[in-house]
Amino acid sequence: MSLPQNPFTSSTIPSMKKSPSLEKEGNQMQIENVDRIGKLPDDMLLKILKSLSTEKAVQTSLLSKRWEGVWKQMPYLFFDMKNALKVELPLAEQSHFIAQLITKVINNHSGNLEQCKILHMTPQTQDGTLETWIRSLIHVKHTKYLELKRLRVNRPGRARVLHLPPNIFSHPMLTSLLLSRYQFESAHAFNNCNNIIILKLFKIKVEVDVLNTVIESCPSLKMLVLEIFQNSRTGCLKIHNNHLKFVHLTCTEIDNVEVSAALLDILSIHNVKLIRGINIVLDAPRLLQFSQRLWKVHQSLPHIVYNISCDTQGNENIGHDFVMNIENYFMVVFATLAVNVDMMNPKEVYMLKQVLDAWARDLQILQIFFKDNDIDKKEGESSIDGIQNKWGNCFLDVDFRVRSVYLYNFNGLDEDQFALAASFVIQGKMMESLTIETSSLPAYKTLAIVTAVAKLMKLPKGNKNLNIKFI
């Protein structure tokens, strides 16, 4: 029985029959075009190859001698075994053959890799091929970003045990690791993983004590994404790390969760049953003040708590892009969102707009906590008569809908906060209610807030049934 063709040979390059003269003329033109491009320096040729799949990039080595080694300098490799399958051939034979080709490409590549992504079949988990790839990519190619996903073909299959030797993920160049559809029976593959900054585990079957050891073995983590399934419900998931800035947790069967992270800015929860909030303990100073309110309102809904922030150089939080694209990972609508934002910080305001733009759909609850900048205008100095300030128009074109909005720490003297609330009212962003809550304030500030709320109520409402409340 014949095997699938080698995807890296000329037999996969399509051709058309032509008359001898036309074919000769076409070939000559093609050679001239290739030669002209081939005169470009390697860095320019690599830019061309970056727009191609790994398979097509390798095939360019057939064009001429000039192209033979160019693909070997590519900074990334991406393999999807499913794309090379032939329906009429046995899956096991194809899987073995395609795996051999992938191994050959990895071995023939020159230099180090920025990123490698492999979507493979089940046999590679069991026959040692996956371990060979991992060892070569991490310890020989010094790959920085590694993604390994086990494919499901034709029918759903159970997670396969990932048998790997100790310390295999420990290498100073590996900083980001994504694993999907495996089962962990031990954590020794993660021994001494001080190098990993980003760890994403999707659809992983693992006991909680093993998972705790994996997390503990990666003390430098800044981003942790867990989509976990367990054999038993017993145990407490412990996420203790003072470098973490982003945590996502999906885990339907677990007793308790402890999160202790001094620098945590983003906490994303989906399918974690919080019974009156007693089986999750959060020790995260940057989130604690406003995350508790969200859990009390709708703890059963998928939700995200986000302390919007950037570093001294203005760089966004490591999890910012993940928040904006989270539905692409989990295929679920996150119905509640709580954000903590400084309306006097242009970068934070822009990041808030990005999040609301990305969540352009029906939210259930949006909670906005305004960071206290101690604005202390005297009574009568409020400048909220109009909303045409530096941020007023910024949010007018944000296309999203939300059932209810809650504003906390609202300061009636802050025109930026007022402009944000006013834009929501005028554009009809809220379907049911806008609730403004404040804590104990001096009399003149309370009066300013009452005045601001009164002006919000007088604005033309995009939704005539909107209920504006002040607590």
C-alpha positions in Angstrom: 0.0 0.0 0.0 1.4 3.4 -1.0 2.2 6.0 1.6 1.4 9.7 1.3 3.8 11.7 -0.7 6.6 13.6 1.0 5.1 17.1 1.5 8.6 18.5 1.0 9.3 17.2 -2.5 8.6 18.7 -5.9 5.7 16.2 -6.5 3.4 18.4 -4.4 4.1 21.5 -6.5 1.2 21.8 -8.9 1.9 21.9 -12.7 -0.1 22.5 -15.8 0.4 21.0 -19.3 1.4 23.5 -21.9 2.6 23.5 -25.5 6.4 23.0 -25.7 7.1 26.6 -26.8 4.8 28.1 -24.2 6.2 25.8 -21.5 9.8 26.7 -22.5 9.0 30.4 -22.4 7.1 30.1 -19.1 9.9 28.2 -17.5 12.5 30.8 -18.7 10.4 33.6 -17.2 10.0 31.7 -13.9 13.8 31.0 -13.7 14.5 34.7 -14.4 12.0 35.8 -11.7 13.5 33.3 -9.2 17.1 34.4 -10.1 16.1 38.1 -9.6 14.6 37.4 -6.2 17.5 35.1 -5.3 19.9 38.0 -5.6 18.3 39.5 -2.5 20.2 39.1 0.8 19.2 36.3 3.2 17.3 38.6 5.6 15.0 39.7 2.7 14.4 36.2 1.6 13.5 35.2 5.1 10.9 37.9 5.2 9.4 36.3 2.1 9.4 32.8 3.7 7.7 34.1 6.9 4.6 34.6 4.8 4.6 30.9 3.9 3.7 27.7 5.8 6.6 25.6 6.9 5.8 23.0 4.2 5.9 25.7 1.4 9.0 27.3 2.9 10.9 24.0 2.8 9.8 23.4 -0.8 11.5 26.6 -1.9 14.8 24.7 -1.6 13.9 23.1 -4.9 13.8 26.4 -6.8 17.6 26.8 -7.1 20.8 26.3 -5.2 20.5 29.9 -3.9 17.3 28.9 -2.0 18.5 25.5 -0.6 19.5 26.6 2.8 17.4 29.7 3.3 14.5 28.0 5.0 16.8 26.5 7.5 17.3 30.0 9.0 13.6 30.6 9.7 12.9 31.6 13.3 9.8 29.4 13.6 8.5 26.0 12.5 4.8 25.0 12.4 3.6 21.4 11.8 0.0 20.2 11.6 -0.1 16.5 10.9 -3.9 16.6 10.2 -3.3 18.6 7.1 -1.1 15.9 5.5 -3.5 12.9 6.1 -5.0 11.0 3.2 -8.5 9.5 3.8 -7.8 6.3 1.9 -4.7 5.2 3.9 -4.4 3.7 7.4 -4.0 6.4 10.0 -1.2 4.6 11.9 1.0 4.3 8.9 0.5 7.8 7.8 1.1 9.1 11.3 4.5 7.3 11.5 5.6 8.5 8.1 4.6 12.2 8.7 6.3 12.1 12.1 9.6 11.0 10.4 9.3 13.9 8.0 8.8 16.4 10.9 11.9 14.9 12.6 13.9 15.3 9.5 12.9 19.0 9.0 13.8 19.8 12.7 17.2 18.1 12.4 18.0 19.8 9.1 17.1 23.3 10.5 20.1 25.4 11.2 20.6 27.5 14.3 18.1 28.3 17.1 14.3 28.7 17.0 12.1 31.5 18.3 9.0 29.4 18.2 7.8 25.9 17.2 4.3 24.5 17.2 3.4 20.9 16.6 -0.1 19.4 16.3 0.5 15.7 16.3 -1.4 12.4 16.5 -1.7 10.0 19.5 1.0 7.5 18.5 3.8 10.1 18.9 2.9 10.4 22.6 3.5 6.7 23.1 6.4 5.7 20.8 9.0 8.1 22.0 8.8 10.5 19.1 7.3 13.3 21.1 10.2 13.1 23.6 12.7 13.2 20.8 11.1 16.3 19.4 11.0 18.0 22.8 14.6 17.2 23.5 15.8 18.4 20.1 13.7 21.6 20.1 14.6 22.6 23.7 18.1 21.4 24.2 19.5 21.6 20.7 17.5 24.3 18.9 17.0 26.4 22.1 13.4 27.1 21.2 11.9 30.0 23.2 8.2 29.4 22.6 7.0 25.8 22.3 3.5 24.5 21.7 2.6 20.8 21.6 -1.0 19.7 21.0 -2.3 16.2 20.6 -5.0 16.1 17.9 -8.3 14.3 18.0 -9.0 12.6 14.6 -12.5 11.2 13.7 -13.6 10.5 17.2 -12.9 11.9 20.7 -10.2 10.1 22.6 -9.1 10.1 26.2 -6.1 12.1 27.3 -2.8 10.2 26.8 -0.2 10.0 29.5 2.8 12.2 28.8 5.8 10.0 29.7 8.8 12.3 29.8 12.2 12.1 31.7 13.0 14.5 34.6 14.1 18.1 33.8 13.3 17.9 30.1 11.5 21.3 30.2 14.4 22.9 32.1 16.5 25.0 29.8 17.3 28.8 30.2 16.1 29.6 26.6 12.6 28.1 27.0 10.4 30.8 28.4 6.9 29.9 27.1 5.3 26.4 27.0 1.8 25.3 25.9 0.6 21.7 26.2 -2.8 20.4 25.2 -4.7 17.1 25.5 -2.3 15.1 27.7 -2.4 13.4 31.0 0.2 14.0 33.7 1.0 11.2 36.2 4.0 13.0 37.6 5.6 16.4 37.6 9.3 15.4 37.2 9.4 16.7 33.6 9.1 20.2 35.1 11.9 19.8 37.7 13.9 23.0 38.1 11.9 25.0 35.5 13.0 28.4 36.7 13.1 29.4 33.0 9.4 29.2 32.2 7.6 32.6 32.4 4.4 31.6 30.5 2.7 28.2 31.1 -0.5 27.2 29.4 -2.1 23.8 30.0 -5.2 23.1 28.0 -7.5 20.1 28.5 -5.0 18.4 30.8 -6.0 15.5 33.0 -4.0 15.6 36.3 -4.4 15.0 40.0 -4.2 18.2 42.1 -1.1 17.2 44.0 0.8 16.6 40.8 -0.4 20.0 39.4 0.7 21.7 42.6 4.2 20.3 42.1 4.2 21.5 38.5 3.3 25.1 39.5 5.8 25.0 42.4 8.5 23.9 40.0 8.1 27.0 37.9 8.8 29.8 40.3 9.4 32.5 37.6 5.9 32.3 36.1 4.2 35.5 35.2 1.3 34.0 33.2 -0.5 30.8 34.1 -3.4 29.3 32.1 -5.1 26.1 33.4 -7.9 24.1 31.9 -7.8 21.1 34.0 -9.7 17.8 34.5 -9.2 15.5 37.4 -9.7 11.8 38.3 -10.9 12.7 41.7 -12.3 15.8 43.4 -10.2 15.7 46.5 -7.4 18.3 47.1 -6.7 22.0 47.2 -5.1 23.7 44.2 -2.4 25.9 45.4 -1.1 28.8 43.2 1.5 30.6 45.3 3.8 32.8 43.2 4.8 36.4 43.8 5.8 36.9 40.1 2.4 36.0 38.6 0.6 38.8 36.9 -2.1 36.7 35.1 -4.0 33.6 36.1 -6.8 31.8 34.2 -8.5 28.8 35.9 -11.0 26.3 34.4 -11.5 23.4 36.7 -14.9 21.8 37.3 -13.9 19.2 39.9 -11.9 20.5 42.8 -12.4 21.1 46.5 -10.5 24.3 47.1 -8.4 26.9 45.4 -5.7 29.1 47.0 -4.2 32.0 45.0 -1.5 34.0 46.6 0.2 36.4 44.2 1.4 39.8 45.2 1.7 41.2 41.7 -1.5 39.6 40.2 -3.4 42.0 38.0 -5.7 39.6 36.1 -7.8 36.7 37.4 -10.0 34.8 35.0 -12.4 32.2 36.3 -14.5 29.8 34.2 -16.3 26.6 35.4 -15.0 26.8 39.0 -17.8 26.3 41.4 -17.6 28.9 44.1 -20.0 28.0 46.9 -20.6 31.4 48.6 -17.0 32.2 47.8 -15.7 30.0 50.6 -13.7 27.5 48.5 -11.4 30.0 46.9 -9.0 32.0 48.9 -7.4 35.0 47.2 -4.4 36.8 48.5 -3.7 39.3 45.8 -3.5 42.9 47.0 -4.0 44.5 43.6 -7.3 42.6 43.1 -8.7 42.0 46.5 -10.5 45.3 47.0 -12.7 45.0 43.9 -12.8 41.2 43.1 -14.8 40.3 46.1 -17.7 42.5 45.0 -17.8 40.7 41.6 -18.0 37.2 43.2 -20.9 38.4 45.5 -22.9 39.6 42.5 -22.6 36.7 40.1 -20.0 34.1 41.1 -21.5 31.4 39.0 -20.9 33.2 35.7 -17.6 33.1 33.8 -15.8 36.3 34.8 -12.6 38.3 34.6 -11.1 40.7 37.2 -8.6 43.1 35.6 -6.5 45.7 37.3 -5.5 47.6 34.2 -1.9 48.7 34.5 1.4 49.1 32.6 5.0 49.2 33.6 7.2 52.3 33.9 8.0 52.0 30.2 4.3 52.0 29.3 4.3 48.3 28.3 0.9 46.5 28.7 0.3 43.7 31.2 1.5 40.3 30.0 -2.1 39.0 29.9 -3.7 42.0 28.1 -3.8 40.4 24.7 -5.1 37.1 26.2 -8.0 39.0 27.8 -9.0 40.6 24.5 -8.9 37.2 22.7 -10.0 34.9 25.5 -13.1 33.5 23.6 -10.7 32.2 20.9 -9.2 29.9 23.5 -12.2 28.7 25.4 -15.1 29.2 23.0 -17.2 30.6 25.9 -18.8 34.0 26.5 -17.4 35.7 29.6 -20.5 37.3 31.0 -19.0 39.5 33.7 -16.0 41.8 33.7 -14.6 43.9 36.5 -11.8 46.5 35.7 -9.8 48.8 37.9 -8.6 51.9 35.9 -7.0 55.2 36.3 -8.9 57.7 34.1 -6.0 60.2 34.4 -3.6 57.7 32.8 -3.8 57.9 29.0 -2.3 54.4 28.5 -4.8 52.8 31.0 -7.7 54.5 29.4 -6.6 53.3 25.9 -6.3 49.7 27.3 -9.8 49.9 28.7 -11.1 51.0 25.3 -9.3 48.1 23.7 -10.9 45.6 26.1 -14.4 47.0 25.6 -13.9 47.0 21.8 -12.8 43.4 22.0 -15.8 42.4 24.1 -18.3 43.8 21.6 -21.2 41.6 22.6 -23.9 41.3 25.2 -22.2 41.4 28.7 -24.3 40.7 31.8 -22.3 42.8 34.2 -19.6 45.4 33.8 -18.0 46.8 36.9 -15.6 49.7 36.7 -13.6 50.7 39.7 -11.9 54.1 39.5 -8.5 54.3 41.0 -8.3 57.1 43.6 -6.2 60.0 42.4 -7.3 62.2 45.3 -8.8 64.9 43.1 -9.6 67.7 45.5 -11.3 70.5 43.7 -13.2 72.9 45.9 -16.9 73.0 46.0 -18.3 74.5 42.9 -15.3 73.9 40.7 -16.6 70.8 38.9 -16.2 71.0 35.2 -18.7 68.3 34.1 -21.1 70.5 32.2 -20.0 69.0 28.9 -18.5 65.7 27.9 -16.3 67.0 25.1 -13.1 66.4 27.1 -10.0 64.4 26.1 -11.7 61.0 26.8 -15.4 61.9 26.1 -15.3 61.0 22.4 -12.9 58.1 23.0 -15.7 55.8 24.2 -18.5 57.1 22.0 -17.5 54.7 19.1 -17.1 51.6 21.3 -19.7 49.1 20.1 -20.7 46.9 23.0 -23.8 46.1 25.0 -24.1 45.3 28.7 -27.1 44.6 30.9 -25.9 46.5 34.0 -23.0 48.8 34.7 -21.6 49.5 38.2 -19.3 52.4 38.9 -17.4 52.4 42.1 -15.3 55.1 43.7 -17.0 57.6 41.3 -15.8 61.1 42.0 -18.2 63.9 41.0 -15.3 66.2 40.5 -13.5 64.1 37.9 -14.6 65.1 34.4 -13.0 62.0 32.8 -15.1 59.7 34.9 -18.2 61.7 34.2 -17.4 61.6 30.4 -17.1 57.8 30.4 -20.5 57.4 32.2 -22.1 60.0 30.0 -21.0 58.3 26.8 -22.5 55.0 28.0 -25.8 56.8 28.8 -26.0 58.7 25.5 -25.1 55.7 23.3 -27.5 53.3 25.0 -24.7 50.9 26.0 -26.7 49.7 29.1 -29.8 47.7 28.7 -31.2 47.9 32.2 -29.3 49.9 34.8 -26.4 52.2 35.7 -25.5 52.0 39.4 -23.1 54.4 41.0 -21.7 53.4 44.4 -19.5 55.5 46.7 -18.0 55.0 50.2 -18.0 57.6 53.0 -16.9 61.0 51.6 -16.6 64.6 52.8 -19.8 66.6 52.4 -18.6 68.6 49.4 -17.6 65.5 47.5 -20.9 63.8 48.2 -22.7 66.9 46.9 -20.5 66.9 43.8 -21.5 63.2 43.1 -25.2 64.0 43.6 -24.9 66.9 41.2 -23.1 64.7 38.6 -25.7 61.9 38.9 -28.5 64.5 38.4 -26.8 65.7 35.2 -26.4 62.1 34.0 -30.2 61.6 34.5 -30.9 64.7 32.4 -28.8 63.5 29.4 -30.6 62.1 26.3 -30.7 58.4 26.9 -29.9 56.0 24.1 -32.0 53.5 26.0 -35.2 55.2 27.3 -35.8 52.4 29.8 -32.4 52.9 31.5 -32.5 53.1 35.3 -29.8 55.3 36.9 -29.2 54.6 40.6 -27.0 56.3 43.2 -26.0 54.4 46.3 
